Each structure stands twice: as structure tokens, then as C-alpha cells.
Amino acid sequence: MHMLLLLASALGVVTTSFAAERVDPLPEIQSALVSAGIPVVEVTPSKISGLYDVRLSDGTTLLTDRTGTFFVVGDVYQRVNQRIVNLSDQRRMEDRKALLLTLDESEMVVFDSIAERKASITVFTDIDCGFCRKLHQEVPSLNQMGVAVRYLAYPRAGVGSDSFDKIVSAWCAPDPKRALTLAKSLQPIDAKTCDNPVSDHLQLGSRMGVTGTPAIVLDNGRLVPGYLPAERLAAELGLSAGS
């Protein structure tokens, strides 16, 4: 929302126009938008002829014309034979998958699979979230089926809140897995503080489109919002309870 407000306020000062015959308007589009205060990460040709994708720093993607003057906000769909494909969602999945590859498990709380790891899920979690607690009860079953559960911290109340302090305490505990399990079982844990990635996880969640918890990111970059039982999650990963 903040990005859209910023965009709306900046549109009035984006007045740069380019010659119709210019072959490559991408640098000029990006320069014009950045100079107007719009936090552009990159500008690339859209699959829609004559339009360009503008990706913002929070992960939002807009469509613009070759002059960088007009914008369209929202998902882009394409008819492929008899199917309607959400191109914007495909792009978001690709971006999430790329972000997953940059993550270091040493900064997560990981409940690894038993024996061979067949798949993993990356879960943005909040201790003060009822469905996060319910999902945590499914972790042993997921581990048994070969699924590693990799937790990232996402205290919905934000930095400085009680929820933030609780999850920092779990991350900073001598045994973070035990502390997180105790906290999600509504048992007290010792207050701790240390260098921790919780604030970074909050920013990462925003970039990935997380709006609530639990938010489950599959290895292919697909975001599954909310709670699912172990069997349903295994099915989403192409596994079965007996596999």
C-alpha cells in the first residue's frame, strides 16, 4: 500500500517522454521513475507488446507504457489454448524461488526430516498465532514423511511488540527448536536477546507477499497461505503418507 501511495504521488512529476522511434526505452523509463522517487528495482519488457514490467523494491510489479507515464496495477493473465494463466503469479513464484536460494538455514529454526530429505517447506511463523501452533503439531508427521520444516520469524505485531520479543527469545535460546516448541505450547521460555535475523525475516516476508501466518513457501516458490494438515501439505509437495 505504501508503494502505491508513493507511486500515486510521484506520477504527477513523471513527465519525461521519449521519441516514438527509440529502440530501447528501458534505461530512460527506469531513470525517469527513479528520479520521481519510485523505488524501481528493474524494468523489463512485458509479454504484452508495447508495455513494460516495472518491479518495485517491495516486490510489486506494475505495467507501464514506453514513456513511463501511464501505469496499470494488478495481475496480468494470458489465454493459453483453453486455459487462463496468471503470468503475474508465475513471476512471483520465480522471485520467491530465487529468494529461497539465498537463505541460510543457520538463520532459521529447522526441524529436519527423518532419514532422507525429500522436500522442504519454508514457513513464516508467529508464536502468538493459533494456526501456527496447530501447524507445529503437524511437524513430526511431516518429518516422518521426509519433509523438512524451515521456520522464519514473522511476528505480525511488528518490531518491538510482545510477539517480536517472544520469537527473538526462541531464536536466541540455547536450543531454539525446544524453545519454539515450548512457546507454541503456551509454556513460558526465558527472555533472551542476541544478534538475530527476526527483523530481516519480516522484510523478507513482505517481499514474498506474506500478509498473515502461517505462510508456507514451497520449494518451487508457490505461497500457500494458512494452515494445512500434514497429509494435504505432502500432497502439495507430490508426496504421500506412505512415500
RALIN-V550997 format. One record per residue. N is the residue number from 0. RES is the residue in three letters. PHI is phi in degrees with one decimal (none if undefined). Layout:
BEGIN
n->N res->RES phi->PHI
n->N res->RES phi->PHI
END
This chain:
BEGIN
n->0 res->MET phi->none
n->1 res->HIS phi->-62.1
n->2 res->MET phi->-64.7
n->3 res->LEU phi->-68.3
n->4 res->LEU phi->-64.6
n->5 res->LEU phi->-62.0
n->6 res->LEU phi->-61.7
n->7 res->ALA phi->-60.5
n->8 res->SER phi->-72.6
n->9 res->ALA phi->-83.6
n->10 res->LEU phi->-57.8
n->11 res->GLY phi->-67.5
n->12 res->VAL phi->-109.8
n->13 res->VAL phi->-87.4
n->14 res->THR phi->-119.7
n->15 res->THR phi->-63.5
n->16 res->SER phi->-125.3
n->17 res->PHE phi->-125.2
n->18 res->ALA phi->-62.2
n->19 res->ALA phi->-60.0
n->20 res->GLU phi->-87.3
n->21 res->ARG phi->-62.3
n->22 res->VAL phi->-77.0
n->23 res->ASP phi->-122.4
n->24 res->PRO phi->-85.1
n->25 res->LEU phi->-59.4
n->26 res->PRO phi->-61.2
n->27 res->GLU phi->-69.1
n->28 res->ILE phi->-60.6
n->29 res->GLN phi->-61.9
n->30 res->SER phi->-61.6
n->31 res->ALA phi->-64.7
n->32 res->LEU phi->-70.6
n->33 res->VAL phi->-62.4
n->34 res->SER phi->-66.0
n->35 res->ALA phi->-88.4
n->36 res->GLY phi->88.6
n->37 res->ILE phi->-88.6
n->38 res->PRO phi->-77.8
n->39 res->VAL phi->-82.8
n->40 res->VAL phi->-92.4
n->41 res->GLU phi->-159.9
n->42 res->VAL phi->-123.0
n->43 res->THR phi->-135.3
n->44 res->PRO phi->-62.8
n->45 res->SER phi->-83.5
n->46 res->LYS phi->-71.9
n->47 res->ILE phi->-89.2
n->48 res->SER phi->-55.7
n->49 res->GLY phi->87.4
n->50 res->LEU phi->-118.0
n->51 res->TYR phi->-134.0
n->52 res->ASP phi->-84.7
n->53 res->VAL phi->-116.0
n->54 res->ARG phi->-97.1
n->55 res->LEU phi->-94.1
n->56 res->SER phi->-66.5
n->57 res->ASP phi->-91.8
n->58 res->GLY phi->95.2
n->59 res->THR phi->-65.5
n->60 res->THR phi->-118.6
n->61 res->LEU phi->-113.7
n->62 res->LEU phi->-106.4
n->63 res->THR phi->-136.4
n->64 res->ASP phi->-84.7
n->65 res->ARG phi->-71.9
n->66 res->THR phi->-99.7
n->67 res->GLY phi->67.2
n->68 res->THR phi->-106.0
n->69 res->PHE phi->-108.8
n->70 res->PHE phi->-133.6
n->71 res->VAL phi->-125.4
n->72 res->VAL phi->-110.3
n->73 res->GLY phi->139.3
n->74 res->ASP phi->-74.1
n->75 res->VAL phi->-109.8
n->76 res->TYR phi->-116.7
n->77 res->GLN phi->-132.2
n->78 res->ARG phi->-83.5
n->79 res->VAL phi->-118.2
n->80 res->ASN phi->57.8
n->81 res->GLN phi->-103.0
n->82 res->ARG phi->-115.5
n->83 res->ILE phi->-106.0
n->84 res->VAL phi->-108.1
n->85 res->ASN phi->-85.2
n->86 res->LEU phi->-67.0
n->87 res->SER phi->-65.3
n->88 res->ASP phi->-67.7
n->89 res->GLN phi->-60.3
n->90 res->ARG phi->-64.6
n->91 res->ARG phi->-63.2
n->92 res->MET phi->-62.6
n->93 res->GLU phi->-62.5
n->94 res->ASP phi->-65.5
n->95 res->ARG phi->-63.9
n->96 res->LYS phi->-59.9
n->97 res->ALA phi->-64.1
n->98 res->LEU phi->-65.9
n->99 res->LEU phi->-57.8
n->100 res->LEU phi->-68.6
n->101 res->THR phi->-88.7
n->102 res->LEU phi->-80.2
n->103 res->ASP phi->-109.6
n->104 res->GLU phi->-62.8
n->105 res->SER phi->-66.9
n->106 res->GLU phi->-99.1
n->107 res->MET phi->-107.7
n->108 res->VAL phi->-107.1
n->109 res->VAL phi->-110.3
n->110 res->PHE phi->-101.6
n->111 res->ASP phi->-79.0
n->112 res->SER phi->-70.9
n->113 res->ILE phi->-85.1
n->114 res->ALA phi->63.8
n->115 res->GLU phi->-70.6
n->116 res->ARG phi->-83.2
n->117 res->LYS phi->-95.0
n->118 res->ALA phi->-164.6
n->119 res->SER phi->-142.6
n->120 res->ILE phi->-125.0
n->121 res->THR phi->-110.0
n->122 res->VAL phi->-117.4
n->123 res->PHE phi->-80.6
n->124 res->THR phi->-130.1
n->125 res->ASP phi->-135.9
n->126 res->ILE phi->-60.5
n->127 res->ASP phi->-89.2
n->128 res->CYS phi->-133.0
n->129 res->GLY phi->-59.0
n->130 res->PHE phi->-73.9
n->131 res->CYS phi->-66.3
n->132 res->ARG phi->-64.6
n->133 res->LYS phi->-65.4
n->134 res->LEU phi->-64.0
n->135 res->HIS phi->-62.2
n->136 res->GLN phi->-68.2
n->137 res->GLU phi->-87.7
n->138 res->VAL phi->-58.6
n->139 res->PRO phi->-58.7
n->140 res->SER phi->-65.8
n->141 res->LEU phi->-63.5
n->142 res->ASN phi->-61.1
n->143 res->GLN phi->-64.2
n->144 res->MET phi->-86.3
n->145 res->GLY phi->92.4
n->146 res->VAL phi->-105.8
n->147 res->ALA phi->-85.5
n->148 res->VAL phi->-106.7
n->149 res->ARG phi->-108.7
n->150 res->TYR phi->-89.5
n->151 res->LEU phi->-116.5
n->152 res->ALA phi->-84.8
n->153 res->TYR phi->-144.4
n->154 res->PRO phi->-67.4
n->155 res->ARG phi->-63.7
n->156 res->ALA phi->-76.0
n->157 res->GLY phi->92.9
n->158 res->VAL phi->-62.3
n->159 res->GLY phi->88.3
n->160 res->SER phi->-81.7
n->161 res->ASP phi->-60.1
n->162 res->SER phi->-62.1
n->163 res->PHE phi->-62.5
n->164 res->ASP phi->-63.2
n->165 res->LYS phi->-62.9
n->166 res->ILE phi->-75.3
n->167 res->VAL phi->-63.3
n->168 res->SER phi->-60.3
n->169 res->ALA phi->-66.8
n->170 res->TRP phi->-64.6
n->171 res->CYS phi->-92.3
n->172 res->ALA phi->-69.2
n->173 res->PRO phi->-57.0
n->174 res->ASP phi->-126.8
n->175 res->PRO phi->-59.2
n->176 res->LYS phi->-63.5
n->177 res->ARG phi->-65.9
n->178 res->ALA phi->-63.4
n->179 res->LEU phi->-64.9
n->180 res->THR phi->-65.7
n->181 res->LEU phi->-62.0
n->182 res->ALA phi->-62.8
n->183 res->LYS phi->-74.7
n->184 res->SER phi->-95.5
n->185 res->LEU phi->64.4
n->186 res->GLN phi->-101.1
n->187 res->PRO phi->-70.1
n->188 res->ILE phi->-127.2
n->189 res->ASP phi->-65.2
n->190 res->ALA phi->-69.3
n->191 res->LYS phi->-135.9
n->192 res->THR phi->-144.2
n->193 res->CYS phi->-170.9
n->194 res->ASP phi->-64.2
n->195 res->ASN phi->-144.7
n->196 res->PRO phi->-96.8
n->197 res->VAL phi->-60.6
n->198 res->SER phi->-62.1
n->199 res->ASP phi->-64.3
n->200 res->HIS phi->-64.4
n->201 res->LEU phi->-60.9
n->202 res->GLN phi->-65.3
n->203 res->LEU phi->-62.3
n->204 res->GLY phi->-59.0
n->205 res->SER phi->-62.6
n->206 res->ARG phi->-65.1
n->207 res->MET phi->-87.2
n->208 res->GLY phi->88.4
n->209 res->VAL phi->-73.3
n->210 res->THR phi->-123.3
n->211 res->GLY phi->-165.0
n->212 res->THR phi->-129.1
n->213 res->PRO phi->-70.6
n->214 res->ALA phi->-120.4
n->215 res->ILE phi->-106.9
n->216 res->VAL phi->-107.3
n->217 res->LEU phi->-81.1
n->218 res->ASP phi->-61.5
n->219 res->ASN phi->-85.3
n->220 res->GLY phi->92.8
n->221 res->ARG phi->-72.1
n->222 res->LEU phi->-99.5
n->223 res->VAL phi->-109.2
n->224 res->PRO phi->-81.1
n->225 res->GLY phi->93.4
n->226 res->TYR phi->-81.7
n->227 res->LEU phi->-136.4
n->228 res->PRO phi->-67.8
n->229 res->ALA phi->-56.9
n->230 res->GLU phi->-63.3
n->231 res->ARG phi->-66.7
n->232 res->LEU phi->-63.9
n->233 res->ALA phi->-60.6
n->234 res->ALA phi->-65.0
n->235 res->GLU phi->-62.3
n->236 res->LEU phi->-91.5
n->237 res->GLY phi->80.4
n->238 res->LEU phi->-111.0
n->239 res->SER phi->-134.8
n->240 res->ALA phi->-58.9
n->241 res->GLY phi->-96.9
n->242 res->SER phi->-81.8
END
